Amino acid sequence: MTSQPKLDAAPFIPRIEDPAPFPESERVIYKKNPLESVICQIRFPAILKISSEPPVEFQEALRKDYPLFREIPPLDVGTGLPPELAAIMSKLLPLPSSKAYELTSGDGAWQITLTQESLALLCKSYRRWEEFREGLWTALSLLGKIYEPSFFVRIGLRYRDVIARYPLGLKDVPWGELLSRELASEFHSRIADAVEGTGHQLSLRLQGDAAKVTLQHGLGNKDGDVCYIIDHDFYTIERTGVQDAARILDYFNRQAGRLFRWCIADRLHRAMEPNPVK
């Protein structure tokens, strides 16, 4: 039996300097970081070996940094339900449709999730891209070594910022002085003082149609206080060569920084105490 030729991935290789809808901005690290979480998920054609046997080699290589292990059985929402309701439930419940394995750091701040079709890294104590990138590359290198995915079918990088005014010394400052007019025009209008709730979602093209970002933002609640949530998910569903993932994610990271700076006003930017990245 002859071996099948390996499929070539479509060439989606962005550059940081390529045109984007967000203006240039200095890369900074905020001392008072508003990031609640950062997650990268990479999807690939199903590898049945992952769900058919425990990922012993994968876990053993990561066990020092991720000592907590949990196996999540596949979700079966269809049992005893009409097909229409089962389809709705499968979309609403954030549980895997196939077996998943979770590896978590001792402090719970980092988590890797492996399924037969995806690998994800979640960080709840994000400090800078280089640190997150190193953790992601460790997991991806092991994925390539042990399971050898042929290519990726989706690469996503998602940031969730939760802006609370009180910790920043801005308790009584109106949102119109903290958020850009382009992001939240309602706070720059005559109705600003009457706004009790707001939510927006935008889908924007990047690199033509090769990549996109979904931006969701609006008022929320944290520890009983009103906050503003900015959630942006950069992704491509172009078939991508494994070797090209690093450049794509570096591009998404830089565009995420530009997007966030576009979202906020100078006063909020200064209150979070930015330090230029050297």
C-alpha positions, 0 to 999 in steps of 0.5 A: 500500500502506497502512502498518500501525498501530504496536502499542501496548505493554502498560503496565508502568511500575513505580515505585521505591516500589512494594511489593517483597519486599526491605526498604528499604536505603540506596543505597551504592557499595562501595569494595571492590566485589564485582561481577564483571559487570553485563549488560543485555539487551533483546530485540525482534521480529526485525529482519532488516536487522541480520543481513543486512548489517554494522551499519556506521552502528551501529559507526561511531557507537560506534567511538571507545569500542568500537574492537574489532569481531567478527562471530560467525556463527550457530550450527548445532549440528544438522548431522549430529546427531539432532534430540533431541541438536541440541536439547540442544546448542543449549541448552547452548552459549552461542552465538547462533542468529543472526549476532551483532556484538560491539563491545568497548572497548580495555581489554575492560571493556565490550562491546556485542552486537547480534543481529537480536533483541537488544542487550546491554551487558556491564560488567566494571568496574562503578562506579555505575548512572549510568555504566552507564546512560549507556553503555546509553542511548547504544547504545539510542538508536542502536538506535532511530535506525537500526533502529527496534524497535517495542517490547521483548519482554524487558528484563533486568538481571543482577548477579553478585557474587563475594565473596572473604574474603581481600581484605576482611581476612576470611580466617578469618571463617565465612560465617555471620557474613557472609551473612544467615540468610535467604539461607544458613541452612546457615551458621547451623546446627550443620552449618556447619563441615561444609559444603563446597559449596552452591547455591540458586536462587529465582524471585521475583515483582515487581510481581505477575507483571509482573516477576521475579528469579531469584536463584542463590547458593552457594559457588564458587572464585576464584583458588584460594580459596573464595568466595560467588557471588550472581547475580541476574537481574531481568527482565520479559517484558511487551511494553514500550514503547521509551520505558518501558525507562529507568524499568523498568531504574531500578526493577530497579537499585534492587531489585538494591541492596535484594536484595544488602543483604538477602543480606549481614550487617552485618560484610560490609557494613562490610568492603566500605567502603560510601559513601552515594550523594549 
